[in-house]
Every structure is written in structure tokens, then in C-alpha cells.
Amino acid sequence: MRQFHILGAFLMLAAWSATFTAPGNNTHSNTASGWQIGSAAHAGVRWTPDPERGSASTTMSGGRRGTPFAACALDDEQPDPAITLLVPDGGVSLTTEATPTLSWFIESENQVSMEFVLSDPESASPVYSKQLQSGTGLVEVTLPESAALDVGTPYRWTVFVDCEGGDYTIHARSFVERMAVDGMADGMLSAGASSLERANFYASNGIWYDALNTLVSSYRADGEMTTLLEIRELLRQAETEVPLELSLATESAADS
């Protein structure tokens, strides 16, 4: 297990947050083959869910129904493990990648054992599974080539966490679907667009995983506080509850 502690400036984050202004609506857009292309002058990422992918139900044990969240303890003040998947609340979220990165936030005072499982709801056997251990922080799994997603299939991904003492297990669950990208949109994305422009393109077209992963990768590359604020704002727009102390202390779980 490799862990990279790459964010720690929480006091700076609070100071920047006080001066951050959410992007307004005075932006321009163009339509190409159904894709919405944000203006280069657009200052922030705007999340626009795809209404056609909002029907799949998400079910959690040990937590609230209808949200990708689960906790071992009913009392929020208890240090027992809690999981929050970094996805919009409900429905199937999109990606253009065959092997996307899927992520969640774990809260625990101690290292906890987890299992990640990717499955095709039409199949009895999991497509991919991985055992993990982590303390509080962001945990990521990048799917291996052996578990590449087919276009148009909604896959279910679930994170199981052992509660203190291993007496029982909780789980949080969501869905991911790979969509095709036409040549025109692919060309626009590769034509010198900045990371923020790419993230806004994905977010404004309801492509959740690519939007979030683009911002996270950008922050790791440049450490810009504005990028961190965009990550927070994207999660807020998607009504994904994570601690303000989001550290991006990351478990890199990519397999070859």
C-alpha cells in the first residue's frame, strides 16, 4: 500500500474559502454533436447531472438510504469507521475512461480493512475486487485493464468496511457507466484546453468521474489552491458530504 500525503494547508484553505466566489451564469456555450463546450473565460466548474442516469437506486447498510454513505456508529461523535463515496447523490455516474479511478473518503481513528468490489449487475461473479487498508483520508482504486468497462453498461461498485473488532461489516454503493466520446468532442478536449476547462467540459455534460479526476490530477501536479477550491465546490454541487478537512491522503490502488 502506498500513501501520498499531498494536502495539509487546511488553514490556508479556510482563508481562501472566505474569499471564494462561486461562478456566475455569465458564461458562453457552444453545442457540437450534443456536447456543451464551456467558454475559455469560464472561471469555475459547474456540475450538470445527466437526467437519463438518475434512475438506478443506491442502497447502503449501516447508513442513510439513497446516499453512498455508511457508518459503523449511529453517534456521529464516535470514532468508528465511516465511508463516503465521492459521487453525486444517487443515480449512475458517467466516465469516458475504460479504466477510471473510483474514490471515497474514509473516517477512522485507526487503520481499517476494506474491500472494493466492481460488479456487473447482470452477472453473479464480480468483475474485479481488491483488499485495502487505510486510515482517515481519500482512498482511490484505478481499475486495471483486466476490468475495463464496456460502453453502455452500468456497473455497480461497492466498498465494504470492517467495523471495530470485526464484528460486522458496512458497505456503501454506487454505479459507473462508460460512455462513448465522439471524434469532435475528443478533438476539442485535446486542443490545448486547460485542466479547468476540461473539468468544466466533463462536469457540464454530466461526466462525473472525469471531472473529479481531472481536478484531483491537476491539483497534484500544480498544487494550486484555486484547484483545491474547485474540488470542494464540485463536491458541494453534487451534494456529496465530506469533511472540510479533506486531505487527499491517497491510497493508490492501481493494478497492472
Residue pairs with C-beta under 8 A, 6 or more apart in sequence:
1 132
1 133
1 134
1 251
1 253
2 251
2 252
3 134
3 137
3 249
3 250
3 251
4 249
4 250
4 252
5 137
5 247
5 249
6 219
6 220
6 248
6 249
6 250
7 219
7 228
7 246
7 247
7 248
7 249
8 247
9 225
10 244
10 245
12 225
13 225
13 228
13 229
13 232
13 244
14 244
16 225
16 226
16 228
16 229
17 229
17 232
20 229
20 233
22 44
22 233
23 42
23 43
23 44
23 45
23 46
27 38
27 39
27 41
27 42
28 39
28 41
29 36
29 37
29 38
29 39
29 204
30 36
30 37
31 37
32 184
32 185
32 188
33 182
33 184
33 185
35 182
35 184
35 185
35 188
35 201
35 205
36 48
36 201
36 204
36 205
37 188
37 201
38 46
38 197
38 200
38 201
38 204
40 197
42 196
42 197
42 200
44 196
44 200
44 230
44 233
45 196
45 199
45 200
45 203
45 211
45 215
45 230
45 233
45 234
46 200
46 203
46 204
46 237
47 88
47 203
47 204
47 208
47 211
47 234
47 237
47 238
48 203
48 204
48 205
48 206
49 88
49 91
49 206
49 238
50 94
50 205
50 206
53 91
53 92
53 93
53 94
53 154
53 177
53 206
54 90
54 91
54 92
55 91
55 92
56 90
56 91
56 92
56 154
56 175
57 66
57 90
58 66
58 67
58 68
58 90
58 91
58 173
58 174
58 175
59 65
59 173
60 67
60 68
60 69
60 70
60 170
60 171
60 172
60 173
61 70
61 170
61 171
62 70
62 71
62 72
62 163
62 170
62 171
63 69
63 70
63 71
63 82
63 83
63 170
63 172
66 89
66 90
67 89
67 90
67 241
68 84
68 85
68 87
68 89
68 104
68 172
68 173
68 174
69 82
69 83
69 84
69 85
69 172
69 241
70 82
70 83
70 161
70 170
70 171
70 172
71 80
71 81
71 82
71 83
71 170
72 78
72 80
72 81
72 82
72 161
72 163
72 164
72 168
72 170
73 79
73 80
73 82
79 108
79 109
79 110
80 108
80 163
80 164
81 106
81 107
81 108
81 112
81 161
81 162
81 163
81 164
81 170
82 106
82 107
82 108
83 104
83 105
83 106
83 159
83 161
83 170
83 171
83 172
84 104
84 105
84 107
84 172
84 240
84 241
84 242
85 103
85 104
85 159
85 172
85 173
85 174
85 240
86 103
86 104
86 105
86 138
86 212
86 235
86 240
86 242
87 93
87 174
87 208
87 238
87 240
88 208
88 238
88 239
88 240
89 238
89 239
89 240
91 175
92 154
92 175
92 176
92 177
93 174
93 175
93 176
93 177
93 208
93 209
94 176
94 177
94 178
94 179
94 206
94 207
94 208
94 209
94 210
95 149
95 176
95 177
95 178
95 179
95 207
95 208
95 209
95 210
96 178
96 179
96 180
96 181
96 202
96 207
96 210
97 149
97 178
97 209
97 210
98 143
98 145
98 148
98 149
98 178
99 142
99 143
99 144
99 145
99 147
99 148
99 149
100 142
100 143
100 149
100 176
100 178
100 209
100 210
100 213
101 140
101 141
101 142
101 143
101 209
101 213
101 254
102 116
102 118
102 140
102 141
102 142
102 143
102 157
102 176
102 209
103 138
103 139
103 140
103 141
103 212
103 216
104 138
104 139
104 159
104 172
105 137
105 138
105 139
105 242
105 243
105 246
106 112
106 114
106 134
106 135
106 136
106 137
106 139
106 161
107 136
107 243
108 134
108 135
108 136
109 135
109 136
110 135
110 164
111 133
111 134
111 135
112 133
112 134
112 135
112 161
112 162
113 131
113 132
113 133
113 161
113 162
113 166
114 131
114 132
114 133
114 134
114 139
114 159
114 160
114 161
114 162
115 129
115 130
115 131
115 132
115 159
115 160
116 128
116 129
116 130
116 132
116 141
116 157
116 158
116 159
116 253
117 126
117 128
117 129
117 157
117 158
117 159
117 160
118 126
118 127
118 128
118 129
118 143
118 147
118 155
118 156
118 157
119 125
119 126
119 127
119 155
119 156
119 157
119 158
120 127
120 153
120 155
120 156
121 154
121 155
121 156
127 147
127 155
128 143
128 144
128 146
128 147
130 141
130 253
130 255
132 139
132 141
132 251
132 253
134 251
136 247
136 249
137 247
137 248
137 249
137 250
137 251
138 246
138 247
138 248
138 249
138 250
138 251
139 250
139 251
139 253
140 250
140 251
140 252
140 253
141 253
141 254
142 252
142 253
142 254
142 255
143 149
144 254
144 255
144 256
145 256
146 255
149 155
149 176
149 177
149 178
150 178
151 178
151 179
151 180
152 177
152 178
152 179
152 180
153 177
153 178
154 175
154 176
154 177
155 175
155 176
155 177
156 173
156 174
156 175
157 173
157 174
157 175
157 176
158 171
158 172
158 173
159 171
159 172
159 173
160 169
160 170
160 171
161 169
161 170
161 171
162 169
163 169
163 170
176 209
179 207
181 189
188 201
189 198
189 201
193 201
195 214
195 215
195 217
195 218
195 221
195 227
196 215
196 218
196 227
196 230
198 214
199 210
199 211
199 212
199 214
199 215
199 218
199 230
199 234
200 211
202 208
202 210
202 211
202 214
203 211
203 234
208 238
211 234
212 231
212 234
212 235
215 227
215 230
215 231
215 234
216 231
216 248
218 224
218 227
219 227
219 228
219 231
219 248
220 248
231 246
232 244
232 246
235 242
235 246
